[in-house]
Amino acid sequence: MHENWHEYQAGLSAPLKELRGGVPDAMKSFTALARAALAPNALDTKTKELIALAISVATRCDACISFHAESAVKAGASRDEVMETMGMAIYMGAGPSVMYAAKALEAYDQFANTPKAAV
């Protein structure tokens, strides 16, 4: 295994909390969008999580992969179902933007708090 996804995901907790506090209206709207998109309708939640996982791979969003892989497991997706979805190419913009915004905020904070002599 190259990445410990449990540790990786746990490491995102603080920067995501900071992001939620910094832009609460945008994050509340994103959460509402996620809930609406994942609600079972013509497609069940498991299928939607598999689609989101495929999009996460296509857009190269490590944090999205972590969250959607965990959600696919919780929704009952099998390994064969995950394997079959990996080739899908479906547009997804908001989720990766949230994850990369959290990373960007963390990077900014680290650089901003580094003494000038160390740069």
Backbone as JSON Lines, residues from 0, in Angstrom:
{"i":0,"aa":"M","n":[0.85,-1.18,0.0],"ca":[0.0,0.0,0.0],"c":[0.9,1.24,0.0]}
{"i":1,"aa":"H","n":[0.6,2.18,-0.84],"ca":[1.39,3.4,-0.94],"c":[0.92,4.5,-0.01]}
{"i":2,"aa":"E","n":[-0.36,4.54,0.25],"ca":[-0.97,5.6,1.06],"c":[-1.85,4.96,2.12]}
{"i":3,"aa":"N","n":[-1.74,5.43,3.36],"ca":[-2.68,4.99,4.39],"c":[-3.87,5.92,4.31]}
{"i":4,"aa":"W","n":[-4.94,5.45,3.67],"ca":[-6.08,6.32,3.39],"c":[-6.82,6.75,4.65]}
{"i":5,"aa":"H","n":[-6.8,5.91,5.67],"ca":[-7.43,6.31,6.94],"c":[-6.68,7.51,7.54]}
{"i":6,"aa":"E","n":[-5.35,7.41,7.56],"ca":[-4.54,8.52,8.07],"c":[-4.64,9.75,7.17]}
{"i":7,"aa":"Y","n":[-4.63,9.51,5.87],"ca":[-4.75,10.62,4.91],"c":[-6.04,11.4,5.16]}
{"i":8,"aa":"Q","n":[-7.15,10.67,5.28],"ca":[-8.44,11.31,5.5],"c":[-8.49,12.02,6.86]}
{"i":9,"aa":"A","n":[-7.95,11.39,7.88],"ca":[-7.91,12.01,9.21],"c":[-7.11,13.32,9.17]}
{"i":10,"aa":"G","n":[-6.08,13.34,8.34],"ca":[-5.26,14.55,8.21],"c":[-5.98,15.72,7.57]}
{"i":11,"aa":"L","n":[-7.09,15.45,6.9],"ca":[-7.86,16.52,6.27],"c":[-8.86,17.17,7.22]}
{"i":12,"aa":"S","n":[-9.07,16.57,8.37],"ca":[-10.1,17.06,9.29],"c":[-9.89,18.51,9.7]}
{"i":13,"aa":"A","n":[-8.71,18.86,10.15],"ca":[-8.45,20.23,10.61],"c":[-8.56,21.26,9.49]}
{"i":14,"aa":"P","n":[-7.93,21.04,8.31],"ca":[-8.07,22.05,7.26],"c":[-9.5,22.19,6.75]}
{"i":15,"aa":"L","n":[-10.26,21.07,6.71],"ca":[-11.67,21.18,6.29],"c":[-12.49,21.93,7.33]}
{"i":16,"aa":"K","n":[-12.19,21.71,8.6],"ca":[-12.88,22.46,9.66],"c":[-12.57,23.95,9.53]}
{"i":17,"aa":"E","n":[-11.33,24.27,9.26],"ca":[-10.93,25.67,9.06],"c":[-11.65,26.27,7.86]}
{"i":18,"aa":"L","n":[-11.76,25.51,6.79],"ca":[-12.45,25.98,5.59],"c":[-13.93,26.21,5.88]}
{"i":19,"aa":"R","n":[-14.56,25.25,6.6],"ca":[-15.98,25.41,6.96],"c":[-16.19,26.67,7.79]}
{"i":20,"aa":"G","n":[-15.26,26.96,8.69],"ca":[-15.38,28.17,9.5],"c":[-15.1,29.44,8.72]}
{"i":21,"aa":"G","n":[-14.23,29.35,7.73],"ca":[-13.84,30.53,6.96],"c":[-14.85,30.95,5.9]}
{"i":22,"aa":"V","n":[-15.53,29.98,5.32],"ca":[-16.54,30.26,4.3],"c":[-17.79,29.42,4.59]}
{"i":23,"aa":"P","n":[-18.45,29.7,5.71],"ca":[-19.56,28.85,6.15],"c":[-20.73,28.79,5.15]}
{"i":24,"aa":"D","n":[-21.08,29.88,4.53],"ca":[-22.21,29.86,3.6],"c":[-21.91,28.99,2.38]}
{"i":25,"aa":"A","n":[-20.7,29.12,1.85],"ca":[-20.32,28.3,0.69],"c":[-20.29,26.82,1.07]}
{"i":26,"aa":"M","n":[-19.77,26.51,2.24],"ca":[-19.67,25.11,2.66],"c":[-21.05,24.52,2.98]}
{"i":27,"aa":"K","n":[-21.94,25.33,3.57],"ca":[-23.31,24.86,3.81],"c":[-24.0,24.57,2.49]}
{"i":28,"aa":"S","n":[-23.78,25.44,1.51],"ca":[-24.38,25.23,0.19],"c":[-23.8,23.98,-0.48]}
{"i":29,"aa":"F","n":[-22.49,23.78,-0.34],"ca":[-21.88,22.59,-0.91],"c":[-22.43,21.32,-0.25]}
{"i":30,"aa":"T","n":[-22.59,21.35,1.07],"ca":[-23.14,20.2,1.8],"c":[-24.56,19.9,1.33]}
{"i":31,"aa":"A","n":[-25.36,20.95,1.15],"ca":[-26.73,20.77,0.66],"c":[-26.72,20.17,-0.76]}
{"i":32,"aa":"L","n":[-25.81,20.63,-1.59],"ca":[-25.67,20.09,-2.94],"c":[-25.3,18.61,-2.89]}
{"i":33,"aa":"A","n":[-24.35,18.26,-2.03],"ca":[-23.93,16.87,-1.91],"c":[-25.08,15.98,-1.45]}
{"i":34,"aa":"R","n":[-25.83,16.43,-0.46],"ca":[-26.97,15.65,0.03],"c":[-28.02,15.46,-1.06]}
{"i":35,"aa":"A","n":[-28.31,16.53,-1.79],"ca":[-29.3,16.43,-2.86],"c":[-28.82,15.5,-3.97]}
{"i":36,"aa":"A","n":[-27.55,15.6,-4.33],"ca":[-27.01,14.76,-5.39],"c":[-26.97,13.28,-5.0]}
{"i":37,"aa":"L","n":[-26.7,12.99,-3.73],"ca":[-26.59,11.61,-3.27],"c":[-27.91,10.96,-2.88]}
{"i":38,"aa":"A","n":[-28.97,11.75,-2.78],"ca":[-30.27,11.2,-2.39],"c":[-30.72,10.17,-3.43]}
{"i":39,"aa":"P","n":[-31.21,9.02,-2.95],"ca":[-31.67,8.0,-3.91],"c":[-32.91,8.48,-4.66]}
{"i":40,"aa":"N","n":[-32.87,8.29,-5.94],"ca":[-33.99,8.64,-6.8],"c":[-33.99,7.6,-7.91]}
{"i":41,"aa":"A","n":[-33.78,8.0,-9.15],"ca":[-33.68,7.02,-10.23],"c":[-32.44,6.14,-10.05]}
{"i":42,"aa":"L","n":[-31.38,6.72,-9.48],"ca":[-30.17,5.97,-9.13],"c":[-30.09,5.87,-7.61]}
{"i":43,"aa":"D","n":[-29.67,4.71,-7.12],"ca":[-29.5,4.57,-5.67],"c":[-28.19,5.23,-5.22]}
{"i":44,"aa":"T","n":[-28.05,5.4,-3.92],"ca":[-26.88,6.09,-3.37],"c":[-25.59,5.33,-3.68]}
{"i":45,"aa":"K","n":[-25.62,4.01,-3.65],"ca":[-24.42,3.22,-3.97],"c":[-23.93,3.53,-5.38]}
{"i":46,"aa":"T","n":[-24.83,3.55,-6.33],"ca":[-24.46,3.85,-7.72],"c":[-23.87,5.26,-7.82]}
{"i":47,"aa":"K","n":[-24.48,6.19,-7.13],"ca":[-23.98,7.57,-7.15],"c":[-22.59,7.66,-6.52]}
{"i":48,"aa":"E","n":[-22.34,6.91,-5.45],"ca":[-21.0,6.91,-4.84],"c":[-19.97,6.3,-5.79]}
{"i":49,"aa":"L","n":[-20.37,5.27,-6.52],"ca":[-19.46,4.68,-7.5],"c":[-19.14,5.68,-8.61]}
{"i":50,"aa":"I","n":[-20.13,6.41,-9.06],"ca":[-19.89,7.44,-10.07],"c":[-18.95,8.51,-9.51]}
{"i":51,"aa":"A","n":[-19.21,8.95,-8.28],"ca":[-18.34,9.96,-7.66],"c":[-16.92,9.45,-7.5]}
{"i":52,"aa":"L","n":[-16.76,8.17,-7.17],"ca":[-15.42,7.6,-7.06],"c":[-14.71,7.61,-8.41]}
{"i":53,"aa":"A","n":[-15.43,7.26,-9.47],"ca":[-14.84,7.28,-10.8],"c":[-14.43,8.7,-11.2]}
{"i":54,"aa":"I","n":[-15.27,9.65,-10.89],"ca":[-14.94,11.05,-11.19],"c":[-13.73,11.49,-10.38]}
{"i":55,"aa":"S","n":[-13.65,11.06,-9.14],"ca":[-12.51,11.4,-8.28],"c":[-11.21,10.92,-8.91]}
{"i":56,"aa":"V","n":[-11.25,9.71,-9.46],"ca":[-10.07,9.16,-10.13],"c":[-9.76,9.96,-11.39]}
{"i":57,"aa":"A","n":[-10.78,10.24,-12.2],"ca":[-10.59,10.96,-13.46],"c":[-10.04,12.37,-13.25]}
{"i":58,"aa":"T","n":[-10.42,12.98,-12.14],"ca":[-9.97,14.34,-11.87],"c":[-8.73,14.38,-10.96]}
{"i":59,"aa":"R","n":[-8.22,13.2,-10.6],"ca":[-7.01,13.07,-9.79],"c":[-7.11,13.8,-8.46]}
{"i":60,"aa":"C","n":[-8.21,13.57,-7.76],"ca":[-8.45,14.2,-6.45],"c":[-8.27,13.15,-5.35]}
{"i":61,"aa":"D","n":[-7.09,13.13,-4.73],"ca":[-6.81,12.14,-3.69],"c":[-7.81,12.2,-2.54]}
{"i":62,"aa":"A","n":[-8.12,13.38,-2.07],"ca":[-9.05,13.52,-0.96],"c":[-10.44,13.02,-1.35]}
{"i":63,"aa":"C","n":[-10.87,13.31,-2.57],"ca":[-12.17,12.83,-3.05],"c":[-12.17,11.31,-3.13]}
{"i":64,"aa":"I","n":[-11.07,10.74,-3.61],"ca":[-10.95,9.28,-3.66],"c":[-11.13,8.7,-2.27]}
{"i":65,"aa":"S","n":[-10.48,9.27,-1.29],"ca":[-10.57,8.78,0.08],"c":[-12.01,8.79,0.58]}
{"i":66,"aa":"F","n":[-12.67,9.93,0.48],"ca":[-14.04,10.05,1.0],"c":[-15.03,9.18,0.23]}
{"i":67,"aa":"H","n":[-14.91,9.14,-1.11],"ca":[-15.88,8.38,-1.89],"c":[-15.6,6.87,-1.86]}
{"i":68,"aa":"A","n":[-14.36,6.47,-1.7],"ca":[-14.07,5.04,-1.52],"c":[-14.7,4.55,-0.22]}
{"i":69,"aa":"E","n":[-14.53,5.32,0.85],"ca":[-15.14,4.95,2.13],"c":[-16.66,4.92,2.02]}
{"i":70,"aa":"S","n":[-17.24,5.92,1.36],"ca":[-18.7,5.97,1.21],"c":[-19.22,4.84,0.34]}
{"i":71,"aa":"A","n":[-18.46,4.44,-0.68],"ca":[-18.88,3.31,-1.52],"c":[-18.91,2.02,-0.71]}
{"i":72,"aa":"V","n":[-17.9,1.83,0.15],"ca":[-17.9,0.66,1.03],"c":[-19.12,0.69,1.94]}
{"i":73,"aa":"K","n":[-19.37,1.82,2.57],"ca":[-20.52,1.95,3.47],"c":[-21.84,1.73,2.75]}
{"i":74,"aa":"A","n":[-21.89,2.09,1.46],"ca":[-23.11,1.92,0.67],"c":[-23.26,0.49,0.15]}
{"i":75,"aa":"G","n":[-22.26,-0.36,0.41],"ca":[-22.36,-1.77,0.02],"c":[-21.78,-2.12,-1.33]}
{"i":76,"aa":"A","n":[-20.95,-1.26,-1.89],"ca":[-20.35,-1.55,-3.2],"c":[-19.35,-2.71,-3.08]}
{"i":77,"aa":"S","n":[-19.37,-3.57,-4.07],"ca":[-18.41,-4.69,-4.1],"c":[-17.14,-4.25,-4.83]}
{"i":78,"aa":"R","n":[-16.08,-5.03,-4.65],"ca":[-14.83,-4.74,-5.35],"c":[-15.04,-4.81,-6.87]}
{"i":79,"aa":"D","n":[-15.82,-5.78,-7.33],"ca":[-16.11,-5.89,-8.76],"c":[-16.84,-4.65,-9.28]}
{"i":80,"aa":"E","n":[-17.77,-4.11,-8.49],"ca":[-18.48,-2.9,-8.89],"c":[-17.52,-1.72,-8.96]}
{"i":81,"aa":"V","n":[-16.62,-1.64,-8.0],"ca":[-15.62,-0.56,-8.02],"c":[-14.73,-0.71,-9.25]}
{"i":82,"aa":"M","n":[-14.26,-1.92,-9.52],"ca":[-13.4,-2.14,-10.68],"c":[-14.11,-1.73,-11.97]}
{"i":83,"aa":"E","n":[-15.4,-2.05,-12.07],"ca":[-16.15,-1.76,-13.29],"c":[-16.38,-0.27,-13.5]}
{"i":84,"aa":"T","n":[-16.39,0.51,-12.44],"ca":[-16.64,1.95,-12.57],"c":[-15.38,2.76,-12.89]}
{"i":85,"aa":"M","n":[-14.2,2.16,-12.77],"ca":[-12.96,2.93,-12.88],"c":[-12.75,3.58,-14.24]}
{"i":86,"aa":"G","n":[-13.38,3.1,-15.28],"ca":[-13.18,3.69,-16.6],"c":[-14.12,4.84,-16.92]}
{"i":87,"aa":"M","n":[-15.03,5.12,-16.01],"ca":[-16.03,6.15,-16.31],"c":[-15.42,7.56,-16.33]}
{"i":88,"aa":"A","n":[-15.9,8.33,-17.26],"ca":[-15.45,9.72,-17.35],"c":[-16.69,10.62,-17.34]}
{"i":89,"aa":"I","n":[-17.0,11.13,-16.18],"ca":[-18.18,11.96,-16.01],"c":[-17.76,13.26,-15.35]}
{"i":90,"aa":"Y","n":[-18.33,14.29,-15.82],"ca":[-17.97,15.61,-15.3],"c":[-18.3,15.79,-13.81]}
{"i":91,"aa":"M","n":[-17.32,16.29,-13.06],"ca":[-17.54,16.63,-11.66],"c":[-16.6,17.77,-11.31]}
{"i":92,"aa":"G","n":[-17.11,18.85,-10.83],"ca":[-16.26,19.99,-10.52],"c":[-16.22,20.39,-9.06]}
{"i":93,"aa":"A","n":[-17.34,20.4,-8.38],"ca":[-17.4,20.98,-7.04],"c":[-16.61,20.19,-6.0]}
{"i":94,"aa":"G","n":[-16.74,18.88,-5.97],"ca":[-16.05,18.08,-4.95],"c":[-14.55,18.26,-4.96]}
{"i":95,"aa":"P","n":[-13.87,18.09,-6.11],"ca":[-12.44,18.3,-6.13],"c":[-12.04,19.72,-5.75]}
{"i":96,"aa":"S","n":[-12.85,20.69,-6.1],"ca":[-12.53,22.07,-5.74],"c":[-12.51,22.25,-4.23]}
{"i":97,"aa":"V","n":[-13.46,21.63,-3.53],"ca":[-13.49,21.72,-2.07],"c":[-12.23,21.1,-1.48]}
{"i":98,"aa":"M","n":[-11.86,19.91,-1.94],"ca":[-10.71,19.22,-1.37],"c":[-9.41,19.97,-1.65]}
{"i":99,"aa":"Y","n":[-9.26,20.48,-2.84],"ca":[-8.04,21.23,-3.16],"c":[-8.03,22.59,-2.47]}
{"i":100,"aa":"A","n":[-9.19,23.18,-2.23],"ca":[-9.23,24.43,-1.46],"c":[-8.73,24.19,-0.05]}
{"i":101,"aa":"A","n":[-9.1,23.06,0.56],"ca":[-8.63,22.73,1.9],"c":[-7.11,22.54,1.91]}
{"i":102,"aa":"K","n":[-6.59,21.86,0.9],"ca":[-5.14,21.68,0.8],"c":[-4.45,23.03,0.6]}
{"i":103,"aa":"A","n":[-5.02,23.87,-0.27],"ca":[-4.42,25.18,-0.54],"c":[-4.39,26.04,0.72]}
{"i":104,"aa":"L","n":[-5.46,26.0,1.51],"ca":[-5.5,26.76,2.76],"c":[-4.42,26.27,3.72]}
{"i":105,"aa":"E","n":[-4.27,24.96,3.83],"ca":[-3.24,24.4,4.69],"c":[-1.84,24.82,4.21]}
{"i":106,"aa":"A","n":[-1.59,24.74,2.91],"ca":[-0.3,25.14,2.36],"c":[-0.03,26.61,2.62]}
{"i":107,"aa":"Y","n":[-1.04,27.45,2.4],"ca":[-0.89,28.88,2.67],"c":[-0.49,29.11,4.13]}
{"i":108,"aa":"D","n":[-1.21,28.47,5.04],"ca":[-0.92,28.64,6.47],"c":[0.5,28.22,6.8]}
{"i":109,"aa":"Q","n":[0.99,27.14,6.22],"ca":[2.35,26.7,6.49],"c":[3.36,27.7,5.97]}
{"i":110,"aa":"F","n":[3.19,28.16,4.72],"ca":[4.12,29.13,4.17],"c":[4.05,30.46,4.91]}
{"i":111,"aa":"A","n":[2.85,30.88,5.28],"ca":[2.68,32.15,5.98],"c":[3.33,32.14,7.36]}
{"i":112,"aa":"N","n":[3.43,30.97,7.96],"ca":[3.99,30.85,9.31],"c":[5.44,30.39,9.31]}
{"i":113,"aa":"T","n":[6.08,30.32,8.13],"ca":[7.49,29.96,8.04],"c":[8.34,31.23,8.14]}
{"i":114,"aa":"P","n":[9.31,31.26,9.05],"ca":[10.17,32.45,9.14],"c":[10.83,32.76,7.8]}
{"i":115,"aa":"K","n":[10.98,34.04,7.49],"ca":[11.53,34.47,6.2],"c":[12.91,33.88,5.95]}
{"i":116,"aa":"A","n":[13.73,33.73,6.97],"ca":[15.08,33.21,6.81],"c":[15.07,31.75,6.37]}
{"i":117,"aa":"A","n":[14.01,31.01,6.68],"ca":[13.92,29.6,6.34],"c":[13.45,29.38,4.91]}
{"i":118,"aa":"V","n":[12.94,30.42,4.27],"ca":[12.39,30.27,2.91],"c":[13.48,30.22,1.89]}
